[in-house]
Amino acid sequence: MIYLFVLLVVGAAWWKQSLSLSGAAAAFAVGGITAAAFGTAGLVVLGAFFVSSVVLDKLLAKEEEDVEEKGSRRDAVQVAANGGVPAAAAAYYLVFPETAAVFVFAGAFAAATADTWASSIGRAAGGIPVHVFSRKPLTPGISGGVSRAGTAAAWGGALFTTSAAVIVLPELQLVHLLILAAAAFAGQWIDAAAGALFQSCGACRVCGQMTEKKEHCGAKPEHVKGWRWVQNDVVNAVSNLLAGLIAASAFFYF
């Protein structure tokens, strides 16, 4: 029955165009593994990330900045970037039921929530973000930018998902709330730093605008920074993994 529930939720997300067909398949895999490892409690944590992200996308939808390669309809790669680390932790827990895996699971989903809230709310709040290192103004939507609204939203997203995890997962206690939230918040800053340093970005040959798209104004942008193979999905996956590992490391000390 729990897998039927996962299928219905994923189907609804696909129907509402929050997921592509490949994204729906990947989301069902993540949800199925999560359900197998942690049951309904795990789905609550997954839902805290996914449902809140979808709701923010719908409520705060604005005309998208013409700089990002992908839109709000998540494909399989995007689902794997945000859900792959928690799914791997859940699979590990199925074989080796260790509490550290629970910390990775919760920390990674909380980091994904923090990053999504920061992006959605930061963009909706308006204003010009600044480069995470140089503090110079940055084109909205370009990776590596931070803002006060986005930073506050990141904390909110981290606390939201970690609160859900602490409430429903029996391995977690109240003392772990701020530890997990701090790890998730650190993951969001790792995401910003990695985006600034390594993510590929180009300049439109026609209008000169900075963009992460592979095509802009009908032409291929000139590569200006980062590694060409490092896209936003890679940055998200790495930052979520590191946030999960930070959370697991903290487990051994608290």
PASEBA-1860 file (N, C-alpha, C; in nm, 3 decimals):
! residues 254
1> MIYLFVLL> 0.082/-0.121/0.000/0.000/0.000/0.000/0.086/0.127/0.000 ~ 0.198/0.123/0.073/0.281/0.243/0.082/0.345/0.276/-0.053 ~ 0.373/0.172/-0.133/0.431/0.195/-0.266/0.326/0.250/-0.362 ~ 0.201/0.210/-0.343/0.092/0.266/-0.422/0.077/0.415/-0.392 ~ 0.093/0.449/-0.264/0.087/0.590/-0.225/0.199/0.670/-0.294 ~ 0.319/0.614/-0.293/0.432/0.680/-0.361/0.401/0.698/-0.508 ~ 0.347/0.595/-0.571/0.314/0.602/-0.713/0.210/0.710/-0.741 ~ 0.109/0.720/-0.655/0.004/0.821/-0.674/0.059/0.962/-0.659
9> VVGAAWWK> 0.146/0.983/-0.560/0.204/1.116/-0.540/0.292/1.154/-0.659 ~ 0.375/1.060/-0.702/0.463/1.087/-0.816/0.380/1.113/-0.942 ~ 0.274/1.033/-0.960/0.187/1.053/-1.075/0.122/1.190/-1.073 ~ 0.079/1.234/-0.956/0.017/1.366/-0.944/0.118/1.476/-0.977 ~ 0.242/1.459/-0.931/0.347/1.557/-0.960/0.376/1.563/-1.109 ~ 0.377/1.447/-1.174/0.396/1.444/-1.319/0.279/1.512/-1.391 ~ 0.157/1.483/-1.345/0.036/1.540/-1.405/0.036/1.693/-1.393 ~ 0.084/1.744/-1.280/0.090/1.889/-1.258/0.216/1.951/-1.316
17> QSLSLSGA> 0.293/1.872/-1.389/0.413/1.918/-1.460/0.524/1.966/-1.367 ~ 0.526/1.909/-1.247/0.638/1.934/-1.157/0.752/1.837/-1.185 ~ 0.719/1.725/-1.251/0.819/1.626/-1.290/0.801/1.590/-1.436 ~ 0.913/1.567/-1.505/0.906/1.510/-1.638/0.883/1.360/-1.624 ~ 0.866/1.291/-1.735/0.844/1.147/-1.728/0.965/1.077/-1.666 ~ 1.085/1.116/-1.709/1.205/1.056/-1.651/1.220/1.095/-1.504 ~ 1.182/1.217/-1.472/1.187/1.262/-1.333/1.091/1.185/-1.245 ~ 0.974/1.153/-1.300/0.876/1.075/-1.225/0.929/0.935/-1.195
25> AAAFAVGG> 0.994/0.874/-1.295/1.050/0.740/-1.274/1.158/0.744/-1.166 ~ 1.244/0.845/-1.172/1.350/0.857/-1.073/1.292/0.886/-0.935 ~ 1.190/0.970/-0.930/1.127/1.004/-0.802/1.061/0.882/-0.739 ~ 1.000/0.795/-0.822/0.941/0.673/-0.768/1.048/0.582/-0.710 ~ 1.164/0.577/-0.776/1.274/0.495/-0.724/1.323/0.548/-0.590 ~ 1.340/0.680/-0.581/1.384/0.741/-0.455/1.280/0.717/-0.346 ~ 1.153/0.738/-0.380/1.047/0.717/-0.283/1.034/0.572/-0.240 ~ 1.050/0.481/-0.335/1.039/0.340/-0.302/1.150/0.294/-0.209
33> ITAAAFGT> 1.273/0.335/-0.236/1.385/0.298/-0.149/1.367/0.360/-0.011 ~ 1.322/0.485/-0.009/1.299/0.553/0.119/1.193/0.481/0.201 ~ 1.084/0.441/0.134/0.977/0.370/0.204/1.024/0.235/0.256 ~ 1.105/0.166/0.177/1.154/0.035/0.219/1.243/0.045/0.342 ~ 1.322/0.151/0.349/1.417/0.166/0.460/1.353/0.225/0.584 ~ 1.275/0.330/0.566/1.226/0.408/0.682/1.074/0.413/0.693 ~ 1.003/0.349/0.600/0.858/0.347/0.608/0.797/0.485/0.589 ~ 0.682/0.505/0.652/0.610/0.631/0.641/0.694/0.748/0.693
41> AGLVVLGA> 0.772/0.724/0.798/0.856/0.830/0.855/0.952/0.886/0.751 ~ 1.013/0.798/0.673/1.105/0.844/0.570/1.035/0.925/0.463 ~ 0.912/0.884/0.429/0.837/0.959/0.328/0.798/1.096/0.378 ~ 0.778/1.111/0.508/0.749/1.243/0.565/0.869/1.336/0.543 ~ 0.989/1.285/0.565/1.109/1.366/0.545/1.126/1.400/0.397 ~ 1.108/1.300/0.311/1.116/1.325/0.167/1.011/1.428/0.127 ~ 0.890/1.412/0.181/0.782/1.504/0.147/0.809/1.645/0.195 ~ 0.875/1.660/0.309/0.909/1.794/0.357/0.992/1.868/0.254
49> FFVSSVVL> 1.084/1.796/0.190/1.164/1.857/0.084/1.082/1.877/-0.043 ~ 1.026/1.767/-0.095/0.966/1.772/-0.228/0.840/1.859/-0.232 ~ 0.750/1.837/-0.138/0.623/1.911/-0.140/0.648/2.060/-0.119 ~ 0.734/2.095/-0.023/0.761/2.236/0.000/0.826/2.301/-0.121 ~ 0.913/2.225/-0.191/0.980/2.279/-0.310/0.878/2.304/-0.421 ~ 0.788/2.210/-0.443/0.686/2.225/-0.546/0.593/2.342/-0.513 ~ 0.552/2.350/-0.387/0.462/2.459/-0.346/0.528/2.595/-0.367 ~ 0.654/2.606/-0.330/0.725/2.733/-0.350/0.736/2.767/-0.499
57> DKLLAKEE> 0.764/2.666/-0.580/0.771/2.688/-0.725/0.640/2.745/-0.778 ~ 0.528/2.691/-0.729/0.398/2.735/-0.779/0.358/2.871/-0.722 ~ 0.380/2.891/-0.592/0.337/3.016/-0.528/0.424/3.135/-0.566 ~ 0.553/3.109/-0.583/0.646/3.219/-0.608/0.691/3.224/-0.753 ~ 0.613/3.159/-0.838/0.651/3.155/-0.980/0.654/3.295/-1.037 ~ 0.770/3.327/-1.098/0.787/3.453/-1.169/0.841/3.419/-1.307 ~ 0.846/3.517/-1.392/0.908/3.494/-1.521/1.053/3.453/-1.498 ~ 1.090/3.337/-1.548/1.222/3.283/-1.518/1.333/3.367/-1.580
65> EDVEEKGS> 1.440/3.384/-1.502/1.557/3.452/-1.555/1.612/3.371/-1.672 ~ 1.653/3.440/-1.776/1.699/3.372/-1.896/1.845/3.334/-1.883 ~ 1.879/3.268/-1.772/2.018/3.234/-1.748/2.036/3.087/-1.710 ~ 1.930/3.022/-1.662/1.943/2.885/-1.612/1.907/2.785/-1.719 ~ 1.981/2.674/-1.722/1.964/2.574/-1.826/1.831/2.501/-1.812 ~ 1.789/2.471/-1.689/1.668/2.393/-1.668/1.563/2.473/-1.594 ~ 1.437/2.439/-1.619/1.327/2.506/-1.553/1.284/2.434/-1.427 ~ 1.160/2.457/-1.385/1.111/2.401/-1.260/1.057/2.258/-1.274
73> RRDAVQVA> 1.039/2.210/-1.398/0.994/2.072/-1.418/1.115/1.979/-1.410 ~ 1.124/1.904/-1.302/1.246/1.828/-1.271/1.256/1.701/-1.354 ~ 1.373/1.680/-1.412/1.398/1.556/-1.486/1.472/1.457/-1.397 ~ 1.508/1.342/-1.453/1.571/1.236/-1.374/1.703/1.281/-1.314 ~ 1.780/1.359/-1.390/1.910/1.404/-1.339/1.891/1.497/-1.219 ~ 1.794/1.587/-1.227/1.768/1.677/-1.115/1.719/1.600/-0.992 ~ 1.633/1.502/-1.014/1.584/1.419/-0.903/1.700/1.344/-0.838 ~ 1.788/1.290/-0.921/1.904/1.217/-0.868/1.998/1.310/-0.793
81> ANGGVPAA> 2.013/1.433/-0.843/2.102/1.529/-0.778/2.055/1.563/-0.637 ~ 1.924/1.571/-0.619/1.868/1.607/-0.489/1.830/1.487/-0.404 ~ 1.791/1.379/-0.467/1.746/1.262/-0.392/1.839/1.143/-0.394 ~ 1.945/1.152/-0.474/2.034/1.038/-0.486/2.109/1.004/-0.359 ~ 2.160/1.106/-0.291/2.236/1.081/-0.167/2.144/1.025/-0.058 ~ 2.026/1.085/-0.033/1.936/1.024/0.066/1.894/0.883/0.029 ~ 1.872/0.858/-0.101/1.832/0.723/-0.143/1.946/0.624/-0.119 ~ 2.068/0.668/-0.144/2.184/0.580/-0.118/2.196/0.551/0.031
89> AAAYYLVF> 2.171/0.653/0.114/2.175/0.633/0.259/2.066/0.536/0.304 ~ 1.948/0.548/0.242/1.838/0.457/0.275/1.872/0.314/0.234 ~ 1.932/0.298/0.116/1.971/0.164/0.070/2.076/0.104/0.163 ~ 2.170/0.186/0.205/2.273/0.140/0.300/2.208/0.095/0.431 ~ 2.109/0.173/0.477/2.040/0.143/0.603/1.965/0.009/0.595 ~ 1.915/-0.023/0.476/1.845/-0.151/0.459/1.937/-0.269/0.488 ~ 2.065/-0.253/0.453/2.161/-0.361/0.471/2.233/-0.349/0.605 ~ 2.271/-0.227/0.639/2.343/-0.199/0.764/2.266/-0.092/0.840
97> PETAAVFV> 2.173/-0.130/0.927/2.088/-0.033/0.996/2.162/0.047/1.103 ~ 2.249/0.135/1.057/2.328/0.217/1.147/2.272/0.359/1.153 ~ 2.278/0.420/1.271/2.221/0.553/1.291/2.290/0.658/1.205 ~ 2.417/0.640/1.176/2.489/0.737/1.093/2.422/0.753/0.957 ~ 2.366/0.643/0.903/2.297/0.651/0.775/2.172/0.737/0.784 ~ 2.107/0.736/0.899/1.989/0.820/0.921/2.030/0.967/0.917 ~ 2.146/0.999/0.975/2.196/1.137/0.973/2.227/1.183/0.831 ~ 2.287/1.094/0.751/2.314/1.129/0.612/2.184/1.153/0.538
105> FAGAFAAA> 2.087/1.063/0.558/1.956/1.074/0.494/1.890/1.207/0.527 ~ 1.879/1.238/0.655/1.811/1.361/0.696/1.892/1.485/0.658 ~ 2.023/1.480/0.677/2.107/1.595/0.645/2.107/1.631/0.498 ~ 2.109/1.529/0.412/2.111/1.554/0.268/1.978/1.612/0.220 ~ 1.867/1.557/0.268/1.737/1.612/0.229/1.719/1.754/0.283 ~ 1.770/1.780/0.403/1.760/1.915/0.459/1.845/2.013/0.379 ~ 1.961/1.969/0.332/2.046/2.055/0.249/1.979/2.086/0.116 ~ 1.914/1.986/0.057/1.843/2.008/-0.068/1.729/2.107/-0.048
113> TADTWASS> 1.660/2.097/0.067/1.553/2.191/0.098/1.609/2.331/0.116 ~ 1.719/2.343/0.188/1.780/2.474/0.212/1.816/2.542/0.081 ~ 1.876/2.466/-0.010/1.917/2.523/-0.138/1.796/2.564/-0.221 ~ 1.693/2.480/-0.223/1.574/2.511/-0.302/1.501/2.633/-0.247 ~ 1.484/2.640/-0.116/1.419/2.756/-0.055/1.500/2.883/-0.080 ~ 1.632/2.873/-0.067/1.717/2.990/-0.089/1.700/3.043/-0.231 ~ 1.697/2.954/-0.328/1.683/2.994/-0.468/1.545/3.054/-0.495 ~ 1.441/2.983/-0.451/1.304/3.027/-0.481/1.268/3.157/-0.411
121> IGRAAGGI> 1.293/3.162/-0.282/1.256/3.281/-0.205/1.350/3.397/-0.234 ~ 1.478/3.367/-0.251/1.573/3.473/-0.285/1.538/3.540/-0.416 ~ 1.499/3.461/-0.518/1.461/3.517/-0.647/1.331/3.597/-0.635 ~ 1.234/3.542/-0.561/1.105/3.610/-0.548/1.117/3.741/-0.472 ~ 1.212/3.748/-0.379/1.230/3.870/-0.299/1.284/3.985/-0.382 ~ 1.341/3.954/-0.498/1.396/4.058/-0.583/1.532/4.105/-0.534 ~ 1.580/4.212/-0.591/1.711/4.261/-0.553/1.821/4.192/-0.631 ~ 1.941/4.240/-0.612/2.057/4.187/-0.683/2.142/4.105/-0.587
129> PVHVFSRK> 2.162/3.976/-0.615/2.250/3.895/-0.530/2.395/3.937/-0.548 ~ 2.479/3.896/-0.455/2.621/3.926/-0.463/2.700/3.797/-0.470 ~ 2.817/3.805/-0.528/2.905/3.690/-0.539/2.946/3.645/-0.400 ~ 2.944/3.514/-0.376/2.969/3.461/-0.243/3.107/3.497/-0.190 ~ 3.205/3.520/-0.277/3.340/3.554/-0.235/3.373/3.703/-0.252 ~ 3.354/3.753/-0.372/3.394/3.892/-0.399/3.295/3.994/-0.348 ~ 3.169/3.951/-0.324/3.060/4.037/-0.280/3.019/4.138/-0.386 ~ 3.060/4.117/-0.509/3.020/4.206/-0.619/2.883/4.163/-0.671
137> PLTPGISG> 2.804/4.258/-0.724/2.671/4.224/-0.777/2.681/4.117/-0.885 ~ 2.582/4.028/-0.886/2.582/3.915/-0.978/2.447/3.907/-1.047 ~ 2.446/3.863/-1.171/2.321/3.845/-1.243/2.231/3.745/-1.170 ~ 2.106/3.782/-1.138/2.016/3.689/-1.070/2.004/3.557/-1.146 ~ 2.013/3.447/-1.074/2.002/3.315/-1.135/2.135/3.250/-1.163 ~ 2.245/3.328/-1.165/2.376/3.271/-1.188/2.427/3.207/-1.059 ~ 2.479/3.086/-1.067/2.527/3.015/-0.949/2.643/3.090/-0.885 ~ 2.647/3.082/-0.751/2.752/3.151/-0.676/2.704/3.279/-0.613
145> GVSRAGTA> 2.578/3.316/-0.636/2.523/3.437/-0.578/2.449/3.409/-0.449 ~ 2.455/3.503/-0.356/2.382/3.492/-0.229/2.312/3.625/-0.201 ~ 2.210/3.618/-0.118/2.137/3.738/-0.076/2.088/3.719/0.066 ~ 2.049/3.827/0.130/1.999/3.816/0.268/1.871/3.734/0.272 ~ 1.781/3.758/0.178/1.655/3.683/0.176/1.682/3.535/0.151 ~ 1.772/3.506/0.058/1.805/3.367/0.029/1.871/3.297/0.146 ~ 1.959/3.368/0.217/2.026/3.310/0.333/1.927/3.277/0.443 ~ 1.834/3.371/0.469/1.731/3.347/0.571/1.643/3.229/0.530
153> AAWGGALF> 1.611/3.222/0.400/1.528/3.113/0.350/1.600/2.979/0.363 ~ 1.731/2.979/0.343/1.809/2.855/0.357/1.798/2.802/0.499 ~ 1.811/2.890/0.597/1.794/2.848/0.736/1.653/2.794/0.759 ~ 1.554/2.862/0.703/1.416/2.815/0.719/1.396/2.677/0.660 ~ 1.448/2.654/0.539/1.435/2.524/0.476/1.506/2.415/0.552 ~ 1.627/2.448/0.601/1.703/2.350/0.679/1.628/2.311/0.807 ~ 1.576/2.409/0.877/1.503/2.383/1.001/1.372/2.309/0.975 ~ 1.306/2.340/0.863/1.179/2.277/0.831/1.195/2.126/0.813
161> TTSAAVIV> 1.290/2.087/0.731/1.307/1.943/0.704/1.370/1.870/0.822 ~ 1.465/1.933/0.891/1.524/1.865/1.006/1.422/1.852/1.119 ~ 1.333/1.948/1.132/1.226/1.936/1.234/1.138/1.816/1.204 ~ 1.101/1.801/1.076/1.021/1.685/1.037/1.095/1.556/1.066 ~ 1.226/1.554/1.036/1.305/1.433/1.059/1.314/1.397/1.207 ~ 1.337/1.498/1.291/1.349/1.474/1.435/1.217/1.425/1.494 ~ 1.106/1.473/1.440/0.975/1.434/1.491/0.942/1.289/1.456 ~ 0.973/1.247/1.333/0.923/1.117/1.286/1.025/1.004/1.290
169> LPELQLVH> 1.155/1.035/1.287/1.255/0.928/1.285/1.300/0.896/1.427 ~ 1.277/0.776/1.475/1.305/0.743/1.615/1.454/0.750/1.652 ~ 1.542/0.741/1.554/1.686/0.746/1.583/1.732/0.887/1.619 ~ 1.652/0.986/1.584/1.690/1.126/1.608/1.624/1.181/1.732 ~ 1.696/1.268/1.800/1.645/1.333/1.921/1.646/1.484/1.903 ~ 1.582/1.554/1.995/1.570/1.700/1.984/1.706/1.767/1.978 ~ 1.804/1.711/2.049/1.938/1.769/2.051/2.002/1.767/1.911 ~ 1.952/1.682/1.824/2.009/1.670/1.690/1.953/1.775/1.594
177> LLILAAAA> 1.849/1.846/1.634/1.782/1.939/1.543/1.878/2.044/1.487 ~ 1.944/2.117/1.575/2.033/2.224/1.531/2.158/2.168/1.463 ~ 2.201/2.049/1.504/2.318/1.987/1.440/2.288/1.958/1.294 ~ 2.174/1.896/1.269/2.135/1.864/1.132/2.109/1.990/1.051 ~ 2.043/2.088/1.113/2.013/2.213/1.043/2.142/2.285/1.006 ~ 2.239/2.286/1.097/2.367/2.351/1.069/2.441/2.280/0.955 ~ 2.435/2.147/0.954/2.498/2.072/0.845/2.431/2.103/0.712 ~ 2.298/2.113/0.712/2.224/2.145/0.590/2.256/2.286/0.543
185> FAGQWIDA> 2.264/2.380/0.637/2.297/2.517/0.602/2.438/2.526/0.546 ~ 2.530/2.450/0.605/2.666/2.443/0.551/2.665/2.390/0.408 ~ 2.580/2.292/0.383/2.568/2.237/0.248/2.524/2.341/0.147 ~ 2.434/2.430/0.189/2.388/2.534/0.098/2.500/2.631/0.064 ~ 2.585/2.661/0.162/2.698/2.750/0.136/2.805/2.679/0.053 ~ 2.820/2.549/0.073/2.910/2.472/-0.013/2.859/2.478/-0.157 ~ 2.728/2.469/-0.172/2.667/2.478/-0.304/2.700/2.612/-0.370 ~ 2.685/2.720/-0.294/2.714/2.852/-0.349/2.862/2.866/-0.386
193> AAGALFQS> 2.948/2.817/-0.297/3.092/2.827/-0.322/3.133/2.744/-0.443 ~ 3.082/2.621/-0.451/3.115/2.534/-0.564/3.060/2.592/-0.694 ~ 2.942/2.651/-0.687/2.885/2.714/-0.806/2.970/2.829/-0.855 ~ 3.023/2.907/-0.760/3.107/3.021/-0.797/3.240/2.978/-0.854 ~ 3.297/2.870/-0.800/3.432/2.829/-0.838/3.437/2.735/-0.957 ~ 3.344/2.640/-0.963/3.359/2.529/-1.057/3.250/2.518/-1.163 ~ 3.130/2.574/-1.137/3.020/2.552/-1.230/3.041/2.631/-1.359 ~ 3.011/2.565/-1.470/3.029/2.626/-1.601/2.934/2.743/-1.622
201> CGACRVCG> 2.986/2.848/-1.681/2.904/2.966/-1.709/2.960/3.034/-1.834 ~ 2.873/3.092/-1.913/2.917/3.157/-2.036/2.859/3.296/-2.051 ~ 2.901/3.363/-2.155/2.851/3.495/-2.190/2.791/3.489/-2.330 ~ 2.670/3.540/-2.345/2.602/3.536/-2.474/2.683/3.617/-2.576 ~ 2.706/3.556/-2.692/2.781/3.623/-2.798/2.700/3.734/-2.865 ~ 2.567/3.734/-2.841/2.480/3.832/-2.907/2.451/3.951/-2.816 ~ 2.403/3.920/-2.691/2.364/4.029/-2.601/2.461/4.052/-2.487 ~ 2.555/3.961/-2.468/2.655/3.978/-2.363/2.614/3.934/-2.225
209> QMTEKKEH> 2.491/3.885/-2.209/2.444/3.845/-2.076/2.511/3.716/-2.029 ~ 2.545/3.712/-1.900/2.596/3.590/-1.840/2.483/3.487/-1.835 ~ 2.515/3.363/-1.869/2.412/3.260/-1.873/2.473/3.123/-1.851 ~ 2.389/3.033/-1.797/2.430/2.894/-1.782/2.364/2.806/-1.888 ~ 2.289/2.868/-1.979/2.226/2.793/-2.086/2.328/2.752/-2.192 ~ 2.297/2.644/-2.262/2.383/2.599/-2.369/2.361/2.679/-2.497 ~ 2.246/2.750/-2.501/2.217/2.836/-2.615/2.146/2.960/-2.567 ~ 2.185/3.075/-2.618/2.125/3.202/-2.577/2.120/3.294/-2.698
217> CGAKPEHV> 2.003/3.352/-2.723/1.983/3.438/-2.840/2.018/3.364/-2.969 ~ 1.993/3.233/-2.970/2.016/3.154/-3.089/2.160/3.118/-3.116 ~ 2.248/3.145/-3.020/2.390/3.116/-3.040/2.447/3.048/-2.917 ~ 2.555/2.973/-2.936/2.623/2.908/-2.825/2.705/3.011/-2.749 ~ 2.683/3.026/-2.617/2.757/3.126/-2.539/2.907/3.096/-2.536 ~ 2.985/3.200/-2.515/3.129/3.185/-2.499/3.160/3.144/-2.355 ~ 3.232/3.035/-2.337/3.264/2.986/-2.203/3.359/3.084/-2.135 ~ 3.322/3.125/-2.012/3.403/3.225/-1.942/3.454/3.178/-1.806
225> KGWRWVQN> 3.391/3.079/-1.746/3.439/3.032/-1.616/3.392/2.890/-1.588 ~ 3.459/2.828/-1.491/3.421/2.696/-1.445/3.466/2.585/-1.537 ~ 3.434/2.463/-1.498/3.462/2.344/-1.577/3.338/2.312/-1.661 ~ 3.358/2.290/-1.788/3.245/2.274/-1.879/3.150/2.162/-1.837 ~ 3.201/2.056/-1.776/3.117/1.941/-1.741/3.046/1.958/-1.607 ~ 3.079/2.065/-1.534/3.016/2.087/-1.404/2.894/2.176/-1.422 ~ 2.778/2.114/-1.417/2.652/2.187/-1.425/2.588/2.193/-1.286 ~ 2.473/2.257/-1.277/2.410/2.277/-1.146/2.376/2.146/-1.077
233> DVVNAVSN> 2.339/2.044/-1.153/2.305/1.916/-1.093/2.425/1.853/-1.023 ~ 2.543/1.868/-1.083/2.665/1.816/-1.021/2.693/1.888/-0.890 ~ 2.680/2.020/-0.892/2.703/2.100/-0.771/2.605/2.061/-0.662 ~ 2.478/2.044/-0.697/2.377/2.006/-0.599/2.409/1.870/-0.536 ~ 2.445/1.773/-0.619/2.473/1.639/-0.569/2.591/1.640/-0.473 ~ 2.697/1.711/-0.509/2.817/1.716/-0.424/2.788/1.788/-0.293 ~ 2.716/1.899/-0.298/2.687/1.973/-0.175/2.596/1.894/-0.083 ~ 2.499/1.821/-0.140/2.412/1.737/-0.057/2.490/1.623/0.007
241> LLAGLIAA> 2.581/1.564/-0.069/2.665/1.457/-0.015/2.750/1.508/0.101 ~ 2.813/1.623/0.083/2.899/1.677/0.188/2.816/1.717/0.311 ~ 2.697/1.770/0.289/2.610/1.803/0.403/2.573/1.678/0.480 ~ 2.542/1.571/0.407/2.510/1.444/0.473/2.627/1.389/0.551 ~ 2.747/1.399/0.495/2.866/1.350/0.564/2.899/1.435/0.686 ~ 2.877/1.566/0.675/2.897/1.655/0.792/2.801/1.614/0.903 ~ 2.676/1.588/0.866/2.576/1.546/0.965/2.615/1.413/1.029 ~ 2.662/1.319/0.947/2.704/1.188/1.001/2.824/1.202/1.092
249> SAFFYF> 2.917/1.290/1.056/3.034/1.313/1.140/2.993/1.367/1.276 ~ 2.897/1.458/1.274/2.849/1.517/1.400/2.786/1.411/1.490 ~ 2.725/1.308/1.427/2.662/1.202/1.505/2.759/1.137/1.602 ~ 2.883/1.120/1.562/2.982/1.052/1.647/3.027/1.138/1.765 ~ 2.992/1.267/1.762/3.033/1.357/1.870/2.917/1.396/1.960 ~ 2.794/1.369/1.915/2.677/1.407/1.995/2.589/1.285/2.011
END
